[in-house]
Amino acid sequence: MTRLVSWPDLVEVQPSCGTGRALRSPRAEIAHFHSDRSADLRLTAGKIRRFENDLRGSSAIRLVQDSHWVTICLECDADIDLLLTLMSVALQAHQGWPDSGNVPPARCNDQLGGRAREFR
């Protein structure tokens, strides 16, 4: 979170789910930190489909069926590097989206009960 909040396209906001801390891009709420050990990152359905095989191959990633978010387990420096890389992908994915004021917020994996519904 400390590294990401310094990025020019991100600002810290109250998470729409009400738990933890969140980051928002100019177009959408993009990351939720529900604990020091995990983050939900809003990649969009298209980016998840595009990188699904790679995401499934990572032990740090949890995918939840029908979610536009991925959960990243932050257990080591490599996981943090993965989060930073995927944040760049998420920012790119949201550049083409319509203004988030016209789109209802997508529920993060924490709200979807992601631990119970995850799939690999």
C-alpha positions in Angstrom: 0.0 0.0 0.0 2.8 2.4 0.9 4.4 2.0 -2.6 1.2 2.2 -4.5 -0.2 5.3 -2.8 2.7 7.2 -4.2 1.7 6.3 -7.8 0.3 9.4 -9.7 -2.8 7.7 -10.9 -3.9 6.3 -7.5 -5.4 7.9 -4.4 -6.4 6.3 -1.1 -10.2 6.2 -0.5 -12.6 4.5 1.8 -13.3 1.0 0.4 -16.9 0.5 -0.9 -17.0 -2.8 1.0 -16.3 -1.0 4.2 -13.3 -3.1 5.3 -9.6 -2.1 5.3 -8.1 0.4 2.9 -8.6 1.0 -0.8 -7.0 2.7 -3.8 -8.9 4.4 -6.6 -7.7 5.3 -10.1 -9.3 8.2 -11.9 -12.0 5.8 -13.3 -12.7 3.2 -10.7 -11.9 1.7 -7.3 -9.1 -0.6 -8.1 -7.6 -2.2 -5.0 -8.8 -3.3 -1.5 -6.4 -4.2 1.3 -8.4 -6.2 3.8 -5.4 -7.2 5.8 -1.6 -6.8 5.7 -1.5 -10.3 4.0 -4.0 -10.0 1.1 -5.3 -7.5 -1.4 -8.2 -7.7 -3.9 -7.3 -6.1 -7.2 -9.9 -5.2 -9.8 -8.5 -6.5 -13.1 -11.7 -6.6 -15.1 -13.2 -9.8 -16.6 -11.4 -9.2 -19.9 -7.9 -9.0 -18.3 -8.6 -12.0 -16.1 -9.7 -14.1 -19.2 -6.6 -12.9 -21.1 -4.2 -13.9 -18.3 -6.2 -16.7 -16.7 -3.7 -19.5 -17.3 -0.8 -17.4 -15.8 -3.0 -16.3 -12.9 -4.0 -19.9 -12.1 -0.4 -20.9 -12.2 0.5 -18.6 -9.3 0.2 -19.9 -5.8 -0.2 -16.3 -4.6 -3.4 -15.7 -6.7 -6.9 -16.7 -5.8 -9.6 -16.4 -8.5 -13.3 -16.2 -7.6 -15.8 -17.4 -10.2 -17.7 -14.5 -11.9 -15.6 -11.8 -10.2 -13.7 -9.0 -11.8 -11.3 -9.0 -8.9 -8.3 -11.3 -8.0 -7.1 -11.8 -4.5 -3.3 -11.7 -4.0 -1.8 -13.4 -0.9 1.1 -11.2 0.2 3.5 -13.5 1.9 6.9 -12.6 0.4 8.7 -9.9 -1.7 7.9 -11.8 -4.9 4.1 -11.5 -4.1 4.5 -7.8 -3.6 6.3 -7.5 -7.0 3.4 -9.5 -8.5 0.9 -7.1 -7.0 2.8 -4.1 -8.4 2.9 -5.7 -11.9 -0.8 -6.6 -11.8 -1.6 -3.0 -10.6 -0.1 -1.8 -13.8 -2.3 -4.2 -15.8 -5.4 -3.1 -13.8 -4.7 0.6 -14.4 -4.3 -0.1 -18.1 -7.6 -2.1 -18.1 -9.5 0.7 -16.5 -8.2 3.5 -18.9 -10.8 2.5 -21.5 -13.7 2.1 -19.1 -16.5 4.6 -18.9 -16.5 6.9 -16.0 -17.2 4.9 -12.9 -20.0 7.3 -11.8 -22.1 5.6 -14.5 -21.2 2.0 -13.5 -22.3 0.4 -10.3 -19.3 -0.7 -8.2 -18.3 -4.3 -8.6 -18.2 -6.2 -5.3 -14.7 -7.3 -4.3 -13.9 -10.9 -3.5 -14.2 -10.2 0.3 -17.8 -9.2 -0.2 -18.4 -12.3 -2.4 -17.2 -14.7 0.2 -14.2 -15.3 -2.0 -12.5 -17.9 0.2 -15.5 -20.2 0.0 -16.2 -19.7 -3.7 -12.7 -19.6 -5.1 -11.7 -21.9 -8.0 -8.4 -22.9 -9.5 
